[in-house]
Amino acid sequence: MQLEHEFTVPVPKDQAWGVLMDVERIAPCMPGATLDSVDADSFAGRVKVKLGPIMVTYAGRARFVEADRTTGRAVIEASGKESRGTGTVQATIHTHLHEAGENTRVHVTTDLDITGRPAQFGRGVMVDVGNKLIGQFADCLAAQLAAGAAEPEPGSPARTGDAAVAPAPQPRPTAEHIDLLQIPSFLCRQTDLLEAAAKTGRAVNVKKGQFLAPWDTVNIAGKMRALASDSGTRSPSAAAASSGESISSVWS
């Protein structure tokens, strides 16, 4: 069956393209999705979805077969299998970005083939579920892109905002005016941003991405220590990885 959806991203087309092509960045916005790995143009993960009275979890892989920034067109092929059943899913997803003033309109067409228990539900159920998931994804993404840095309380340490998004990471000039650099969860694996933050010599707080296991944050802290050391910047005196929402690297 073929499904069609459309949503709007509150940034210009060129910036929207960069965001939507960054799988690690947008994965936390997709309800029920867990990103397990990213390898060049392919990625693996799981998604849990409720269809009628049943809950199904699929595990599988997807890859970009086409990505043209100029035309704003991307094609993704995905396949997966039920974690606790014999059902399968295959999808070819066509995404097309259109300029809409200062915003970007995203049109998504999905060719979907499902076997197993979910196949008993008709197109109406699939459309309703798809509309709900795409709507939640678009709202989350819009909130991330539209939100700015919050003003700090008088007398409190200044830090970067949780949801601030810039076209390119610029921690060094920011560090001249704040006491704590904070990297949001959807950018916690962006190496160039981590490197730039590590080289400022400021304390850094990195929010743990939804797609990361708690113990994976140890690697992020270690990476930042190594990057700071390689650049000749003062190394962190402490780099603690927690099982909660964030990890912190503190420079002495």
C-alpha positions as CSV (number, residue, x, y, z in Angstrom):
1,M,0.0,0.0,0.0
2,Q,1.1,3.6,-0.5
3,L,0.9,6.2,2.3
4,E,1.3,10.0,2.0
5,H,2.2,12.5,4.7
6,E,3.2,16.1,4.8
7,F,4.6,18.3,7.5
8,T,6.4,21.7,7.9
9,V,9.8,22.4,9.3
10,P,10.3,26.0,10.7
11,V,13.7,26.6,8.9
12,P,14.8,27.3,5.3
13,K,15.1,24.4,2.9
14,D,18.9,24.1,3.0
15,Q,19.0,24.0,6.8
16,A,16.1,21.6,6.9
17,W,17.9,19.2,4.5
18,G,21.0,19.1,6.8
19,V,18.8,18.3,9.8
20,L,16.6,15.7,8.2
21,M,19.6,13.8,6.7
22,D,21.3,13.5,10.1
23,V,19.8,10.3,11.4
24,E,21.4,10.4,14.8
25,R,20.0,13.9,15.3
26,I,16.4,13.2,14.4
27,A,16.0,9.7,15.7
28,P,15.0,10.8,19.3
29,C,12.0,12.6,17.7
30,M,10.5,9.5,16.1
31,P,8.0,7.9,18.6
32,G,8.9,4.3,19.6
33,A,12.2,4.3,17.6
34,T,15.6,3.3,18.9
35,L,18.7,3.8,16.8
36,D,21.2,1.0,17.3
37,S,24.0,1.9,14.8
38,V,24.9,4.2,11.9
39,D,27.3,3.2,9.1
40,A,27.8,5.7,6.3
41,D,24.5,5.7,4.4
42,S,22.9,2.9,6.3
43,F,21.6,2.5,9.8
44,A,20.0,-0.1,12.0
45,G,17.4,0.1,14.7
46,R,14.1,-0.9,16.2
47,V,10.6,0.6,16.2
48,K,7.7,-0.2,18.4
49,V,4.2,0.7,17.0
50,K,0.6,0.1,18.1
51,L,-1.7,-1.2,15.4
52,G,-5.2,-1.6,16.6
53,P,-5.1,-3.8,19.7
54,I,-1.6,-5.2,19.2
55,M,1.8,-3.8,19.9
56,V,4.5,-4.8,17.4
57,T,8.3,-4.3,17.6
58,Y,10.3,-4.5,14.4
59,A,14.1,-4.7,14.1
60,G,15.8,-4.0,10.8
61,R,18.0,-1.9,8.6
62,A,17.6,1.1,6.3
63,R,19.8,2.8,3.8
64,F,19.8,6.0,1.7
65,V,19.6,5.0,-2.0
66,E,19.3,8.6,-3.2
67,A,20.0,11.9,-1.6
68,D,20.1,15.1,-3.8
69,R,20.4,18.3,-1.8
70,T,19.8,20.5,-4.8
71,T,16.4,19.0,-5.6
72,G,15.6,18.3,-2.0
73,R,14.8,14.7,-2.8
74,A,15.8,11.6,-0.8
75,V,14.9,7.9,-1.1
76,I,15.3,5.4,1.8
77,E,14.8,1.6,1.5
78,A,14.0,-0.2,4.8
79,S,13.3,-3.7,5.8
80,G,12.6,-5.3,9.2
81,K,11.3,-8.3,11.0
82,E,9.0,-8.7,14.1
83,S,11.1,-9.3,17.2
84,R,8.5,-11.8,18.5
85,G,6.9,-13.1,15.4
86,T,7.3,-14.0,11.8
87,G,5.9,-10.9,10.3
88,T,8.0,-8.7,8.1
89,V,7.9,-5.1,6.8
90,Q,9.5,-3.6,3.7
91,A,9.3,0.1,2.8
92,T,10.5,2.5,0.2
93,I,10.3,6.1,1.5
94,H,10.4,9.0,-0.9
95,T,11.0,12.4,0.8
96,H,10.8,15.7,-1.1
97,L,11.5,19.1,0.4
98,H,9.8,22.3,-0.9
99,E,10.6,25.9,0.0
100,A,7.7,27.6,1.7
101,G,8.9,31.1,2.5
102,E,11.1,30.9,5.6
103,N,9.9,27.4,6.2
104,T,10.2,24.0,4.5
105,R,7.3,21.8,3.5
106,V,8.3,18.1,3.6
107,H,6.2,15.6,1.5
108,V,6.7,11.9,2.3
109,T,5.4,9.0,0.2
110,T,5.8,5.5,1.6
111,D,5.4,2.3,-0.4
112,L,4.7,-0.3,2.4
113,D,4.5,-4.1,2.3
114,I,3.6,-5.8,5.6
115,T,3.1,-9.5,6.4
116,G,2.1,-11.2,9.7
117,R,-0.4,-10.0,12.3
118,P,-0.4,-6.3,11.2
119,A,-1.5,-7.3,7.7
120,Q,-5.0,-7.9,9.0
121,F,-5.5,-4.1,9.4
122,G,-6.6,-2.1,6.5
123,R,-5.3,1.1,4.9
124,G,-7.4,3.3,7.2
125,V,-5.6,2.0,10.4
126,M,-2.2,2.4,8.7
127,V,-3.0,6.0,7.7
128,D,-4.2,6.9,11.1
129,V,-1.2,5.5,12.8
130,G,1.1,7.1,10.3
131,N,-0.5,10.5,10.7
132,K,-0.1,10.3,14.5
133,L,3.6,9.2,14.3
134,I,4.5,11.8,11.7
135,G,2.6,14.5,13.6
136,Q,4.5,13.8,16.8
137,F,7.8,13.6,14.9
138,A,7.1,17.0,13.2
139,D,6.1,18.7,16.5
140,C,9.3,17.4,18.3
141,L,11.5,18.5,15.4
142,A,9.9,21.9,15.1
143,A,10.3,22.5,18.8
144,Q,14.0,21.6,18.6
145,L,14.6,24.0,15.7
146,A,12.4,26.8,16.8
147,A,13.4,27.0,20.4
148,G,16.2,29.4,21.4
149,A,18.5,29.6,24.3
150,A,16.8,30.4,27.5
151,E,17.8,33.5,29.5
152,P,19.7,32.5,32.7
153,E,18.4,33.6,36.1
154,P,20.1,36.7,37.5
155,G,23.3,35.7,39.3
156,S,23.2,32.1,38.0
157,P,26.0,30.6,35.8
158,A,25.3,31.2,32.1
159,R,25.0,28.2,29.9
160,T,24.0,27.3,26.4
161,G,20.3,26.4,26.0
162,D,19.1,22.8,25.7
163,A,17.3,23.3,22.5
164,A,19.3,25.9,20.7
165,V,20.2,24.9,17.2
166,A,22.7,26.7,15.0
167,P,23.6,26.1,11.3
168,A,27.1,25.2,12.4
169,P,28.7,24.5,15.8
170,Q,30.4,27.6,17.3
171,P,31.3,26.8,20.8
172,R,34.5,28.9,21.0
173,P,32.9,32.4,20.6
174,T,30.0,31.2,22.8
175,A,32.5,30.1,25.5
176,E,33.7,33.7,25.9
177,H,30.4,34.7,27.4
178,I,29.1,31.6,29.3
179,D,30.3,29.4,32.2
180,L,28.9,26.0,31.0
181,L,28.5,24.6,27.5
182,Q,25.5,22.3,27.2
183,I,25.1,20.0,24.2
184,P,21.5,18.7,23.6
185,S,20.8,15.0,23.3
186,F,20.2,15.0,19.6
187,L,23.8,16.3,19.0
188,C,25.6,14.1,21.5
189,R,27.3,12.1,18.7
190,Q,28.2,15.0,16.5
191,T,32.0,14.7,16.6
192,D,32.9,18.1,15.2
193,L,30.7,19.8,17.9
194,L,32.1,17.7,20.7
195,E,35.7,18.5,19.5
196,A,35.0,22.2,19.3
197,A,33.4,22.2,22.8
198,A,36.3,20.2,24.2
199,K,38.8,22.7,22.9
200,T,37.2,25.7,24.6
201,G,38.5,24.7,28.1
202,R,35.0,25.3,29.5
203,A,32.9,22.9,31.5
204,V,30.7,20.8,29.2
205,N,27.4,19.1,29.9
206,V,26.3,16.6,27.2
207,K,22.7,15.4,27.3
208,K,22.5,11.6,26.7
209,G,20.7,10.7,23.5
210,Q,17.6,8.5,23.7
211,F,19.3,6.0,21.3
212,L,22.3,5.5,23.6
213,A,22.7,3.0,26.4
214,P,23.9,4.6,29.7
215,W,27.3,2.9,29.5
216,D,27.8,4.3,26.0
217,T,28.2,7.8,27.5
218,V,31.6,6.7,28.9
219,N,32.9,6.7,25.3
220,I,31.7,10.3,24.8
221,A,33.4,11.5,27.9
222,G,36.6,9.7,26.9
223,K,36.5,11.1,23.4
224,M,36.2,14.7,24.8
225,R,39.2,14.2,27.1
226,A,41.2,12.8,24.2
227,L,40.2,15.6,21.9
228,A,41.2,18.2,24.5
229,S,44.5,16.5,25.2
230,D,45.4,16.3,21.5
231,S,44.7,20.0,21.0
232,G,46.8,21.0,23.9
233,T,43.8,22.3,25.9
234,R,43.6,21.7,29.6
235,S,42.3,18.1,30.1
236,P,39.2,17.5,32.1
237,S,39.9,16.8,35.8
238,A,36.7,14.8,35.9
239,A,34.6,13.2,33.1
240,A,31.7,11.4,34.7
241,A,29.2,9.3,32.7
242,S,25.8,8.9,34.4
243,S,23.0,6.5,33.7
244,G,20.6,9.4,33.8
245,E,20.1,12.3,31.4
246,S,23.5,13.7,30.9
247,I,27.3,13.4,31.3
248,S,29.6,16.2,32.4
249,S,33.2,17.0,31.6
250,V,34.8,19.6,33.9
251,W,38.0,21.4,33.2
252,S,40.2,22.6,36.0
